[in-house]
């Protein structure tokens, strides 16, 4: 059984490992009016690695989901390969507490998300065989709230 001190260290370690912006210009953002429209015009090609995971849907991906997918990929990579995370969660999402009455303004920032459009490259890998990279990337896509496909550098 873990002691309280070890449990606290584990919680702090998991919190530190998650992707969060160091500083933000505005604490609270407006919700976008036109959600789920358009395709990606940037981050569309495999730029760093040999293989990539490309999104096929619109989604907001949280920092927890990115971290879960990264952990799945690192199991396959061992020491030889490298992983690049091409998306960063910089959009704050606010949430009000449970059983709070209407009014009283907007809630406080709860977590951060990354806005993803179809065609956005999410992750890239290098240094492992293609069949292992395909399996790693497709298994990591099960942790994400969107459909994605495996692509190779051309």
FENWOCOR-V423389 format. One record per pair of residues at least 12 apart in sequence whose ideal C-beta (glycine too) atoms are under 10 Angstrom apart, sorted by the first residue. I is the first residue (numbers start at 1). GAP is how many residues later the second one is. Records with the same first field share a line. If there is no record, write none. Layout:
I->GAP ; GAP
This chain:
14->50 ; 53
17->46 ; 50 ; 53 ; 54
18->44 ; 45 ; 46 ; 48 ; 49 ; 71 ; 93 ; 94
19->43 ; 44 ; 45 ; 47 ; 48 ; 51 ; 66 ; 68 ; 69 ; 70 ; 71 ; 93 ; 95
20->43 ; 68 ; 69 ; 70 ; 72 ; 91 ; 92
21->42 ; 67 ; 68 ; 69 ; 70 ; 71 ; 91
24->66 ; 67 ; 68 ; 85 ; 88
26->66
27->65 ; 67 ; 79 ; 81 ; 82
28->64 ; 65 ; 66 ; 77 ; 78 ; 79 ; 80 ; 81
29->61 ; 62 ; 63 ; 64 ; 65 ; 80
30->76
31->60 ; 62 ; 63
32->59 ; 83
35->23 ; 25 ; 80
36->21 ; 22 ; 23 ; 81 ; 82
37->21 ; 80
38->20 ; 79 ; 80 ; 81
39->16 ; 19 ; 78 ; 79 ; 80 ; 81
40->14 ; 15 ; 18 ; 75 ; 76 ; 77 ; 78 ; 79 ; 80 ; 81
41->76 ; 78 ; 79
42->44 ; 75 ; 77 ; 78 ; 79
43->12 ; 43 ; 44 ; 73 ; 74 ; 76 ; 77 ; 78 ; 79
44->73 ; 74 ; 75 ; 76 ; 77 ; 107
45->74 ; 76 ; 79 ; 106 ; 108 ; 109
46->38 ; 40 ; 75 ; 78 ; 79 ; 80 ; 105 ; 106 ; 107 ; 108
47->37 ; 39 ; 74 ; 77 ; 106
48->34 ; 35 ; 36 ; 38 ; 73 ; 76 ; 77 ; 78 ; 105
49->32 ; 33 ; 34 ; 35 ; 37 ; 72 ; 74 ; 75 ; 76 ; 77 ; 78 ; 79 ; 84 ; 103 ; 104
50->31 ; 32 ; 74 ; 75 ; 76 ; 77 ; 78 ; 80 ; 83 ; 102 ; 103
51->30 ; 72 ; 73 ; 74 ; 75 ; 76 ; 77 ; 78 ; 79 ; 81 ; 82 ; 83 ; 85 ; 86 ; 99 ; 100 ; 101 ; 102
52->32 ; 34 ; 69 ; 70 ; 71 ; 72 ; 73 ; 74 ; 81 ; 85 ; 96 ; 97 ; 98 ; 99 ; 100 ; 101
53->16 ; 20 ; 33 ; 67 ; 68 ; 69 ; 70 ; 71 ; 72 ; 80 ; 81 ; 83 ; 84 ; 85 ; 87 ; 88 ; 91 ; 95 ; 96 ; 97 ; 98
54->32 ; 64 ; 65 ; 66 ; 67 ; 68 ; 69 ; 83 ; 87 ; 93 ; 94 ; 95 ; 96 ; 97
55->32 ; 61 ; 62 ; 63 ; 64 ; 65 ; 66 ; 67 ; 86 ; 89 ; 91 ; 92 ; 93 ; 94
56->62 ; 63 ; 64 ; 85 ; 90 ; 91 ; 92 ; 93
57->59 ; 60 ; 61 ; 63 ; 87 ; 88 ; 89 ; 90 ; 91
58->57 ; 58 ; 59 ; 60 ; 62 ; 88
59->54 ; 55 ; 56 ; 57 ; 58 ; 59 ; 61 ; 63 ; 85 ; 86 ; 87 ; 88 ; 89
60->29 ; 31 ; 33 ; 51 ; 52 ; 53 ; 54 ; 55 ; 56 ; 85 ; 86
61->26 ; 28 ; 51 ; 52 ; 53 ; 54 ; 55 ; 59 ; 61 ; 82 ; 83 ; 84 ; 85
62->27 ; 31 ; 48 ; 49 ; 50 ; 51 ; 52 ; 82 ; 83
63->25 ; 26 ; 27 ; 48 ; 49 ; 50 ; 51
64->25 ; 47 ; 48 ; 49 ; 79
65->24 ; 48 ; 49 ; 75 ; 78 ; 79 ; 80 ; 81
66->19 ; 21 ; 22 ; 23 ; 46 ; 47 ; 48 ; 56 ; 57 ; 74 ; 77 ; 78
67->18 ; 22 ; 76
68->72 ; 74 ; 75 ; 76
69->14 ; 16 ; 53 ; 54 ; 67 ; 68 ; 70 ; 71 ; 72 ; 73 ; 74 ; 75 ; 79
70->13 ; 15 ; 53 ; 70 ; 73
71->69 ; 72
72->64 ; 65 ; 66 ; 67 ; 68 ; 69 ; 70 ; 71
73->12 ; 50 ; 52 ; 55 ; 60 ; 63 ; 64 ; 66 ; 67 ; 70
74->62 ; 66
75->61 ; 64 ; 65
76->49 ; 52 ; 56 ; 57 ; 58 ; 59 ; 60 ; 61 ; 63 ; 64
77->48 ; 49 ; 50 ; 51 ; 55 ; 56 ; 59
78->49 ; 50 ; 54
79->48
80->46 ; 47 ; 48 ; 49 ; 52
81->44 ; 45 ; 46 ; 47 ; 48 ; 51 ; 52 ; 55
82->42 ; 43 ; 44 ; 45 ; 46
83->40 ; 41 ; 42 ; 43 ; 44 ; 45 ; 53 ; 54 ; 57
84->37 ; 38 ; 39 ; 40 ; 41 ; 42
85->29 ; 37 ; 38 ; 39
86->28 ; 30 ; 34 ; 35 ; 36 ; 37 ; 38
87->26 ; 27 ; 28 ; 29 ; 33 ; 34 ; 35 ; 36
88->24 ; 26
89->22 ; 23 ; 24 ; 25 ; 26
90->22 ; 23 ; 24 ; 25
91->20 ; 21 ; 22 ; 23 ; 24
92->16 ; 17 ; 18 ; 19 ; 20 ; 21
93->14 ; 16 ; 17 ; 18 ; 19 ; 20
94->12 ; 13 ; 14 ; 15 ; 16 ; 17
95->12 ; 13 ; 14 ; 15 ; 16
96->12 ; 14
116->28 ; 29 ; 30 ; 32
118->28 ; 29 ; 30
120->26 ; 28
121->27 ; 30
122->15 ; 18 ; 19 ; 22 ; 24 ; 26
123->13 ; 14 ; 17 ; 18 ; 21 ; 25
124->13 ; 27 ; 29
125->12 ; 15 ; 25
126->27
130->20 ; 22
133->17 ; 19
134->16 ; 18
135->15
136->14
137->12 ; 13 ; 14
138->12
